Amino acid sequence: MQITAFSLAERFVGLQEAAGSASSPAVLAMLRLDAAWPEGDDVPWCSAFINYVCWLLRLPRSKSLSARSWLAVGEPISLADAKKGSDIVVLSRGANAPGAAVLDAPGHVGFFAAMDPEDPKVVWVLGGNQGDCVSVAPFPIGRMLGVRRLS
């Protein structure tokens, strides 16, 4: 059996930030893999989670805590060609968010899970910092900035 980034990431589903002023040691380790500054897990950590999974599997990484940094990793593919395994979905965040050309704006990143079978305008993403934990969650495809294939 081949281990994919998605299958490894699934093992972390349910991992969450610690409540209050405490921090999850696992989330903090993910954050500090590529940045020394995080003091706690109360910062955006979706990119840290993807970087950590990719680091474990020796896949290409962005080495950045910025979600949009993933727009420069791997090969761009269309959403129609996305496969569950190691394809990455990069999303915008916030109202009036700039397009994909602006890499330093807020965003979100996760592994492609599936297209919603009941709503063609929704993509399911496995990622970190989705409701302060690792989960599979739906996102409107209108927020999509790009899909990247890592392997």
Kinemage of the C-alpha trace (Angstrom):
@kinemage 1
@onewidth
@group {chain A} dominant
@subgroup {mainchain}
@vectorlist {calphas} color= white
{ca met a 1} P 0.000 0.000 0.000
{ca gln a 2} L 1.364 3.402 -0.979
{ca ile a 3} L 1.099 6.113 1.653
{ca thr a 4} L -0.215 9.346 0.169
{ca ala a 5} L -0.147 12.779 1.729
{ca phe a 6} L -3.919 12.572 2.075
{ca ser a 7} L -3.872 9.184 3.819
{ca leu a 8} L -1.230 10.408 6.249
{ca ala a 9} L -3.094 13.689 6.847
{ca glu a 10} L -6.246 11.696 7.659
{ca arg a 11} L -4.422 10.240 10.669
{ca phe a 12} L -4.396 13.741 12.182
{ca val a 13} L -8.164 14.362 11.867
{ca gly a 14} L -9.380 15.566 15.246
{ca leu a 15} L -6.055 17.097 16.304
{ca gln a 16} L -6.959 20.489 17.714
{ca glu a 17} L -5.584 23.607 19.283
{ca ala a 18} L -5.380 23.610 23.060
{ca ala a 19} L -8.001 25.650 24.899
{ca gly a 20} L -7.123 28.898 26.609
{ca ser a 21} L -3.532 30.036 26.932
{ca ala a 22} L -2.098 26.527 26.525
{ca ser a 23} L -0.851 25.289 23.159
{ca ser a 24} L -1.024 21.910 21.495
{ca pro a 25} L 2.545 20.548 21.364
{ca ala a 26} L 1.789 18.890 18.004
{ca val a 27} L 0.452 22.086 16.397
{ca leu a 28} L 3.334 24.096 17.849
{ca ala a 29} L 5.839 21.595 16.391
{ca met a 30} L 4.198 21.964 12.974
{ca leu a 31} L 4.378 25.753 13.207
{ca arg a 32} L 8.011 25.764 14.289
{ca leu a 33} L 9.136 23.457 11.489
{ca asp a 34} L 9.376 26.522 9.242
{ca ala a 35} L 9.156 29.539 11.574
{ca ala a 36} L 10.657 30.237 14.983
{ca trp a 37} L 8.291 33.050 15.973
{ca pro a 38} L 5.016 31.304 16.893
{ca glu a 39} L 4.610 31.424 20.662
{ca gly a 40} L 1.368 29.441 20.599
{ca asp a 41} L -1.152 27.622 18.453
{ca asp a 42} L -3.526 30.590 18.228
{ca val a 43} L -2.084 31.686 14.853
{ca pro a 44} L -3.136 30.449 11.404
{ca trp a 45} L -1.594 26.990 11.019
{ca cys a 46} L -3.164 25.480 7.894
{ca ser a 47} L 0.062 25.854 5.903
{ca ala a 48} L 2.108 24.495 8.822
{ca phe a 49} L -0.029 21.351 8.777
{ca ile a 50} L 0.428 20.814 5.026
{ca asn a 51} L 4.171 21.516 5.300
{ca tyr a 52} L 4.466 19.011 8.139
{ca val a 53} L 2.711 16.207 6.251
{ca cys a 54} L 4.801 16.934 3.152
{ca trp a 55} L 7.984 17.031 5.234
{ca leu a 56} L 7.192 13.596 6.674
{ca leu a 57} L 6.796 12.194 3.146
{ca arg a 58} L 9.656 14.173 1.580
{ca leu a 59} L 7.287 15.904 -0.814
{ca pro a 60} L 7.852 19.450 -2.082
{ca arg a 61} L 6.984 22.073 0.546
{ca ser a 62} L 6.408 25.804 0.644
{ca lys a 63} L 8.449 26.171 3.874
{ca ser a 64} L 6.190 29.095 4.771
{ca leu a 65} L 3.281 29.646 7.142
{ca ser a 66} L 1.507 31.621 4.399
{ca ala a 67} L -1.280 29.583 2.789
{ca arg a 68} L -0.838 31.317 -0.551
{ca ser a 69} L 2.831 30.287 -0.654
{ca trp a 70} L 1.549 26.947 -1.939
{ca leu a 71} L 0.624 28.629 -5.231
{ca ala a 72} L 4.342 28.420 -6.083
{ca val a 73} L 4.804 24.727 -5.171
{ca gly a 74} L 4.240 21.770 -7.490
{ca glu a 75} L 2.458 21.942 -10.819
{ca pro a 76} L -0.757 23.861 -11.433
{ca ile a 77} L -3.696 21.686 -12.445
{ca ser a 78} L -7.389 22.297 -12.992
{ca leu a 79} L -9.952 21.436 -10.348
{ca ala a 80} L -11.444 18.946 -12.837
{ca asp a 81} L -8.113 17.052 -12.785
{ca ala a 82} L -7.681 17.128 -8.987
{ca lys a 83} L -7.244 13.762 -7.283
{ca lys a 84} L -7.354 12.738 -3.670
{ca gly a 85} L -3.800 11.877 -2.712
{ca ser a 86} L -1.400 14.803 -2.693
{ca asp a 87} L -3.171 17.558 -4.633
{ca ile a 88} L -3.365 20.852 -2.756
{ca val a 89} L -6.224 23.363 -2.883
{ca val a 90} L -5.405 27.020 -2.166
{ca leu a 91} L -8.302 29.269 -1.176
{ca ser a 92} L -8.782 32.950 -0.516
{ca arg a 93} L -9.882 34.177 2.901
{ca gly a 94} L -11.975 37.158 3.849
{ca ala a 95} L -14.322 39.487 2.034
{ca asn a 96} L -12.953 41.205 -1.068
{ca ala a 97} L -9.828 39.037 -1.012
{ca pro a 98} L -7.340 39.687 -3.824
{ca gly a 99} L -6.704 37.141 -6.557
{ca ala a 100} L -3.988 34.513 -6.827
{ca ala a 101} L -1.356 37.010 -8.005
{ca val a 102} L -1.189 38.477 -4.479
{ca leu a 103} L 0.796 35.897 -2.519
{ca asp a 104} L 1.050 37.815 0.759
{ca ala a 105} L -2.724 38.095 1.351
{ca pro a 106} L -4.609 35.837 3.764
{ca gly a 107} L -5.646 32.449 2.484
{ca his a 108} L -6.278 28.841 3.358
{ca val a 109} L -4.689 25.618 2.111
{ca gly a 110} L -5.550 21.953 2.403
{ca phe a 111} L -5.510 18.635 0.611
{ca phe a 112} L -8.159 18.043 -2.039
{ca ala a 113} L -10.677 15.518 -0.668
{ca ala a 114} L -13.535 15.510 -3.192
{ca met a 115} L -16.025 17.524 -5.136
{ca asp a 116} L -19.378 17.656 -3.387
{ca pro a 117} L -21.621 15.125 -5.157
{ca glu a 118} L -24.719 17.196 -4.364
{ca asp a 119} L -23.369 20.689 -5.037
{ca pro a 120} L -20.940 21.302 -7.930
{ca lys a 121} L -19.965 24.651 -6.390
{ca val a 122} L -18.416 23.045 -3.301
{ca val a 123} L -15.046 21.332 -2.805
{ca trp a 124} L -14.182 19.277 0.277
{ca val a 125} L -10.760 19.939 1.797
{ca leu a 126} L -8.739 18.073 4.431
{ca gly a 127} L -6.745 20.647 6.306
{ca gly a 128} L -5.514 22.055 9.562
{ca asn a 129} L -6.979 25.040 11.379
{ca gln a 130} L -10.456 24.300 10.059
{ca gly a 131} L -12.525 25.115 13.115
{ca asp a 132} L -9.268 25.108 15.133
{ca cys a 133} L -8.618 21.457 14.297
{ca val a 134} L -7.670 19.077 11.496
{ca ser a 135} L -10.851 18.172 9.654
{ca val a 136} L -12.495 17.642 6.293
{ca ala a 137} L -14.669 20.658 5.506
{ca pro a 138} L -16.583 22.123 2.554
{ca phe a 139} L -15.520 25.330 0.807
{ca pro a 140} L -17.140 27.230 -2.062
{ca ile a 141} L -15.139 26.825 -5.270
{ca gly a 142} L -15.561 30.574 -5.765
{ca arg a 143} L -12.828 30.971 -3.136
{ca met a 144} L -10.392 28.751 -5.031
{ca leu a 145} L -7.143 30.389 -6.117
{ca gly a 146} L -5.494 27.270 -7.477
{ca val a 147} L -4.911 23.543 -7.320
{ca arg a 148} L -1.370 22.184 -7.232
{ca arg a 149} L -0.070 18.659 -7.796
{ca leu a 150} L 2.905 17.835 -5.599
{ca ser a 151} L 4.006 14.493 -7.021
